[in-house]
């Protein structure tokens, strides 16, 4: 944590919200993408550890993911983007300001593929390898399981194969790593995603900046699975067509130069796209145009 204290000395500029971001990896990429889409420009360079936004009162500190909860709790950073699993494991005094919906995974217990799993009692008396001992201790305590927890940093999944442990507790995304090591997932303990965590004692000025940051992020995320749709509709079918297009409040309807026709504009969920398009065509809609949405502001 020596590096964190150096950050604290260098990063004492007033009026800036200090945000901790993972140094590298998928979470780093997804975090920077969301910040960029929120209209915040962070100058990035090779091995750059601090970056001040060019057009927003924010300073980014690039840290190891497992240092971020402590950095935020200590006030080295005001907020941070971190995996929920790391936040829970570190048990620091931070609050979740916003769930971000990306970098989803789960923390699960896995056992050798050929073992018969009879329920949570299977783990009584077993040795479990993990990089997340605090989360696992709490889970076993809640379920009255007496097991030996062996802390490993690195490739946890190989522990049963080399006789170091009977089972593992680790991050699972696709499950392919478990399969390649002849393991099977038997208990999901925690479902995790990226979260924006904050120091609970932010000044009013920094809370205001955080509120603006969250507002921008939510505007971007609302638009991710939405489509803007424009179409021409015969007036005698407007009521039916409007019933398929709720939009944010209601569709926008404007008369066309051609008598008896109107232009209808609305927003639809991507998951309902093809079903709604079929209904619109059947109701007489023509000239259907679909446009991606960059931001949605309420």
C-alpha positions in Angstrom: 0.0 0.0 0.0 3.0 2.3 -0.1 2.0 3.4 -3.6 -1.4 4.5 -2.2 0.3 6.9 0.2 2.3 8.4 -2.7 -0.9 8.9 -4.6 -2.4 10.7 -1.6 0.6 13.1 -1.5 0.5 13.8 -5.2 -3.3 13.9 -5.6 -4.5 16.6 -3.2 -6.0 18.9 -5.8 -9.2 20.4 -4.4 -12.4 20.3 -6.4 -11.6 17.1 -8.2 -13.4 13.8 -7.7 -10.6 11.1 -7.5 -11.7 7.8 -9.0 -9.6 4.6 -8.7 -9.6 2.4 -11.8 -8.0 -1.0 -12.2 -4.6 -0.7 -13.9 -5.2 -3.3 -16.6 -7.5 -6.1 -17.8 -11.1 -6.3 -18.9 -12.4 -4.3 -16.0 -10.0 -1.5 -16.9 -11.2 -1.5 -20.5 -14.9 -1.6 -19.6 -14.5 1.2 -17.0 -12.6 3.5 -19.4 -15.2 2.8 -22.2 -18.1 3.8 -19.9 -16.2 7.0 -18.8 -15.4 7.9 -22.4 -19.1 7.4 -23.5 -20.1 9.6 -20.6 -18.3 12.4 -22.3 -15.3 12.5 -20.0 -11.9 12.7 -21.7 -9.0 11.1 -19.8 -5.6 11.5 -21.4 -4.0 8.1 -21.3 -0.4 7.2 -21.8 1.9 4.2 -21.4 2.3 3.3 -17.7 0.5 6.5 -16.7 -0.7 6.1 -13.0 -2.6 9.4 -12.7 -4.7 11.2 -15.3 -6.8 14.4 -14.9 -9.8 14.7 -17.1 -9.7 17.4 -19.7 -13.4 18.4 -19.5 -14.7 17.2 -16.2 -13.6 17.7 -12.5 -12.2 14.3 -12.1 -8.8 12.7 -11.5 -8.2 9.0 -12.3 -5.8 6.9 -10.2 -4.8 3.5 -11.7 -4.4 0.9 -9.0 -4.4 -2.9 -8.5 -8.0 -4.1 -8.2 -7.5 -5.5 -4.7 -6.1 -2.1 -3.5 -9.1 -0.1 -4.7 -11.5 -0.8 -1.7 -8.8 0.2 0.8 -7.8 3.3 -1.3 -11.4 4.5 -1.3 -12.0 3.7 2.4 -8.7 5.6 3.3 -9.7 8.7 1.2 -6.8 8.2 -1.2 -9.5 8.0 -3.8 -13.1 9.3 -3.4 -14.7 6.6 -5.5 -13.5 3.5 -7.4 -14.7 1.0 -9.9 -14.1 -2.5 -8.7 -15.5 -6.0 -8.8 -18.1 -6.6 -6.2 -16.2 -9.8 -5.2 -13.1 -7.7 -4.3 -15.3 -5.2 -2.3 -16.9 -8.0 -0.3 -13.5 -9.8 0.3 -11.7 -6.7 1.6 -14.6 -5.6 3.9 -13.6 -2.0 3.8 -15.8 0.9 4.9 -17.2 1.9 1.4 -20.7 2.2 0.0 -22.0 1.1 -3.4 -22.9 4.3 -5.3 -24.0 2.4 -8.4 -24.1 -1.1 -9.8 -22.5 -1.0 -13.3 -23.8 -4.2 -14.9 -20.6 -5.3 -16.6 -17.7 -7.7 -15.7 -20.2 -10.1 -14.4 -19.0 -13.4 -12.8 -19.8 -15.6 -9.8 -17.8 -17.0 -6.9 -18.5 -20.6 -6.6 -17.4 -23.8 -4.9 -16.2 -26.5 -7.2 -15.2 -30.1 -6.6 -13.5 -32.9 -8.6 -15.7 -34.0 -11.5 -16.0 -37.6 -10.4 -17.0 -36.8 -6.8 -20.6 -37.3 -5.8 -22.0 -34.1 -4.4 -24.6 -34.6 -1.7 -25.1 -31.0 -0.6 -23.3 -28.3 1.3 -22.4 -30.9 4.0 -19.9 -32.3 1.5 -17.4 -29.7 2.6 -17.3 -30.7 6.3 -13.8 -31.7 7.1 -12.5 -30.8 3.6 -9.6 -28.5 2.6 -10.7 -25.7 0.3 -8.3 -23.6 -1.8 -9.3 -20.0 -2.5 -8.1 -16.5 -3.0 -11.3 -15.2 -1.2 -11.0 -16.6 2.3 -13.2 -13.9 4.0 -16.2 -14.5 1.8 -15.8 -18.3 2.1 -15.4 -18.1 5.9 -18.6 -16.1 6.2 -20.5 -18.5 3.9 -19.3 -21.6 5.9 -20.1 -19.9 9.2 -23.6 -19.2 8.0 -24.1 -22.8 6.9 -22.4 -24.4 10.0 -19.7 -26.0 7.9 -16.3 -26.9 9.5 -13.7 -26.9 6.7 -10.0 -25.9 6.4 -9.5 -22.9 4.1 -6.1 -22.8 2.3 -5.3 -19.4 0.9 -3.7 -19.4 -2.6 -2.9 -16.5 -4.9 -2.8 -17.5 -8.5 -4.1 -20.6 -10.2 -6.5 -21.9 -7.6 -8.1 -24.4 -10.0 -5.0 -26.7 -10.1 -5.1 -27.3 -6.3 -7.2 -30.4 -6.3 -5.3 -32.0 -9.2 -1.9 -31.7 -7.4 -3.3 -32.9 -4.0 -3.2 -29.4 -2.3 -6.9 -29.3 -1.6 -10.1 -31.3 -1.9 -12.1 -28.5 -3.6 -11.8 -24.8 -4.6 -13.7 -21.6 -4.2 -13.0 -19.2 -7.1 -14.3 -16.9 -9.8 -16.3 -18.6 -12.5 -17.3 -16.9 -15.8 -17.8 -19.4 -18.6 -16.8 -22.5 -16.6 -14.3 -23.6 -19.2 -11.4 -23.4 -16.7 -13.2 -25.8 -14.4 -13.8 -28.3 -17.1 -10.2 -28.2 -18.3 -9.1 -29.0 -14.7 -11.8 -31.8 -14.3 -13.8 -29.8 -11.8 -17.5 -29.1 -11.5 -19.3 -26.2 -10.0 -21.7 -27.2 -7.2 -22.5 -24.1 -5.2 -22.8 -20.4 -6.3 -21.9 -18.3 -3.2 -21.8 -14.8 -4.7 -22.9 -13.2 -7.9 -20.6 -10.3 -8.8 -20.4 -7.4 -11.2 -18.5 -4.1 -11.4 -19.6 -1.6 -8.9 -18.9 2.1 -8.3 -17.9 2.4 -4.6 -17.6 5.6 -2.7 -16.1 6.8 0.5 -19.0 7.4 2.9 -17.6 10.8 4.1 -17.5 12.7 0.8 -17.8 16.5 1.0 -20.9 18.1 -0.5 -18.9 19.4 -3.4 -17.6 15.9 -4.3 -21.1 14.4 -3.8 -22.4 16.8 -6.4 -19.6 15.7 -8.9 -20.4 12.1 -8.1 -24.1 12.7 -8.8 -23.3 14.2 -12.2 -21.0 11.2 -13.0 -23.7 8.7 -12.1 -26.3 10.7 -14.1 -24.0 10.5 -17.2 -23.3 6.8 -16.7 -27.0 6.0 -16.4 -27.8 8.0 -19.5 -25.3 5.9 -21.5 -26.5 2.6 -20.0 -30.2 3.3 -20.6 -29.4 3.6 -24.3 -27.4 0.4 -24.6 -30.3 -1.9 -25.3 -32.7 0.5 -26.8 -33.5 1.4 -30.4 -35.0 4.5 -31.9 -37.7 3.6 -34.5 -39.3 5.8 -37.2 -42.1 4.6 -39.5 -44.9 5.7 -41.8 -48.4 4.6 -40.7 -51.9 4.8 -42.3 -54.0 7.0 -40.0 -56.7 4.4 -39.8 -54.2 2.0 -38.2 -52.5 4.5 -35.8 -54.3 3.3 -32.7 -53.1 -0.3 -33.2 -49.6 0.7 -34.2 -49.3 3.1 -31.2 -50.3 0.2 -28.9 -47.1 -1.6 -29.9 -44.8 1.4 -29.3 -45.0 2.7 -25.8 -41.7 4.7 -26.1 -40.4 6.6 -23.1 -43.9 8.0 -22.4 -45.8 7.6 -25.7 -45.0 7.6 -29.4 -44.5 10.9 -31.3 -47.0 11.2 -34.2 -46.7 13.8 -36.9 -48.8 14.2 -40.1 -47.1 13.5 -43.4 -47.5 15.6 -46.6 -49.5 12.7 -48.1 -53.0 12.8 -46.7 -54.1 9.9 -44.6 -50.6 9.0 -43.4 -48.5 9.9 -40.3 -44.9 9.5 -39.2 -44.5 7.7 -35.9 -41.3 7.9 -33.8 -40.7 5.8 -30.7 -38.1 3.9 -28.6 -38.2 0.1 -28.2 -36.2 -2.5 -26.2 -33.7 -4.5 -28.3 -35.0 -7.8 -26.9 -38.5 -7.1 -28.2 -37.3 -5.7 -31.6 -38.2 -8.5 -34.0 -41.5 -9.3 -32.4 -42.6 -5.6 -32.5 -41.3 -5.2 -36.1 -43.5 -8.1 -37.2 -46.6 -6.6 -35.5 -45.9 -3.2 -37.1 -45.6 -4.6 -40.6 -48.8 -6.7 -40.1 -50.6 -3.5 -39.0 -49.6 -1.7 -42.3 -46.5 0.2 -41.2 -44.0 1.0 -44.0 -40.6 2.7 -44.4 -39.5 1.4 -41.0 -36.1 3.0 -40.0 -34.2 1.8 -36.9 -31.4 3.9 -35.3 -29.1 3.1 -32.4 -29.3 5.4 -29.4 -26.2 7.0 -27.9 -27.7 8.5 -24.7 -31.1 8.6 -23.0 -31.7 11.5 -20.6 -34.7 11.6 -18.3 
